[in-house]
Amino acid sequence: MTPRFVDIDWQGRPLHIECQWVGADNSTLPPLVFLHEGLGSLAMWKDFPERLCAAHGLRGLAFSRYGYGQSTPKPPGERWPVGFMHAQAHEVLPALFEALGVERPWLFGHSDGASIALLYAARFPVAGLVVVAPHIFTEDMGIASIEVARQAYESTDLRERLARYHADVDSAFRGWNDVWLDPAFRAWNIEAELDAIDCPVLAVQGEDDEYGTLEQIRGIARRLPQARSLVLAHCAHSPHRDQPDRLIAEAGAFIRRASAADIANELETP
């Protein structure tokens, strides 16, 4: 299936957003929207969204955020502000959903995309969340790994490998790396905002995640009694690459169960 583009306006700036629908056209469940990581894009998901949707009869939407993939790159020299994930969740994502006619979706977010999913769900209605390797606060070990990524970008073939997936690879890498290594970002924390989330939540993390400890999903569980946690052994920061079959099975089953409960509650409501 060939990606398409949708045009939206954000703060008076026209954005050309790369997106792709996958899965079952006739699904009766809310769409499942995939939100990629800080170095990700639509193409970097590879076939994972299609596999997950096909396995569970879901309709999915994957897209490249502003500054990533084939979407509009950020202007040269522009830095993401510390609140960039809030802007993505509260301003850009609603504009995209309005343009595409998406209402009350399921959100499947990875890393920064998982944080954006949590922030969106704290303010707007969603059917549920699957958050994979989410960030709810910064940790020294995560910052150290991001510093290692910067060194690799400048001294290895990492830039060349990422360039296969981004029209402007420097926009994608610097947008993510510069803000995370900004000293002001050390205070970034969204724990208190989680309290407003009232939908089903599956929080997933690998035991060997190099960008965050298990305190990230434990923190979600402490704030949200309805959240279910899933820890994956032999898995680093990207479970959809390290443990795709397990993640497809667990995430799909969670979405189907929660959706069935939601439908049952609607039928019981007078």
Sequence and secondary structure as in RCSB ss.txt:
>XXXX:A:sequence
MTPRFVDIDWQGRPLHIECQWVGADNSTLPPLVFLHEGLGSLAMWKDFPERLCAAHGLRGLAFSRYGYGQSTPKP
PGERWPVGFMHAQAHEVLPALFEALGVERPWLFGHSDGASIALLYAARFPVAGLVVVAPHIFTEDMGIASIEVAR
QAYESTDLRERLARYHADVDSAFRGWNDVWLDPAFRAWNIEAELDAIDCPVLAVQGEDDEYGTLEQIRGIARRLP
QARSLVLAHCAHSPHRDQPDRLIAEAGAFIRRASAADIANELETP
>XXXX:A:secstr
   EEEEEEETTEEEEEEEEEEE TT  S  EEEE  TT  TGGGTTHHHHHHHHHT EEEEE  TTSTTS    
TT    TTHHHHIIIIIHHHHHHHHT  S EEEEETHHHHHHHHHHTTS  SEEEEES  SB  HHHHHHHHHHH
HHHHHSTHHHHHTTT SSHHHHHHHHHHHHTSGGGGG B GGGGGG  S EEEEEETT SS  THHHHHHHHH T
TEEEEEESS  S HHHHSHHHHHHHHHHHHHHHHHHHHHHHHH  
